[in-house]
Structure formats: C-alpha cells, structure tokens
Amino acid sequence: MELKDTISLMQSNDYKERFEAEYYQTVIRYKKLKKMITDWTSGKLNFDPTCPLDTYQRQLKIMSDYIAVLQFRAMMEDVEVEEI
C-alpha cells in the first residue's frame, strides 16, 4: 500500500474509513523513515540528511507510539485495520 492508495478512505464521509486512512498513512510514513534510518546507519543513504540522526530516531519512536495509540483506538472503536 502507498499513500495514494489511502485517498478514497481519507475523503470518505465515514469516520471509520478516515481513521483507517490516518492509520495507514502513519504506518507508511513510519516504514519509510525507518528504512531511511537503516540505510543511513549502514552507509547506503544516497543523500545527506539535514537533521542529526537522533532527531530522526526520536521522530520514529514518537510515530511508533502514535501507531500503538491508533491500534488501541481501533480496537476500542471497532475499526478494522490490517497490518501493512
């Protein structure tokens, strides 16, 4: 799944579908940031990041915590989100 695949969910009138979109978008961004950090620490990154590594690592941790909150909310609100 890519960000573009979440457009219809984001535009839905159903709050559960908008919630799914928010969850999927966050997970997609998390995975991309994690890959960037992995590439950076293994010397495979093809650009020079502006921020220090620990800034990106902190962002990744916060995103992970946010995903956990979204998963908890999904369970409480009976919203099905798939692992991606």
Secondary structure as GFF3:
##gff-version 3
##sequence-region A 1 84
A	DSSP	three_ten_helix	3	6	.	.	.	ID=ss1
A	DSSP	alpha_helix	7	10	.	.	.	ID=ss2
A	DSSP	alpha_helix	15	41	.	.	.	ID=ss3
A	DSSP	alpha_helix	53	76	.	.	.	ID=ss4
###
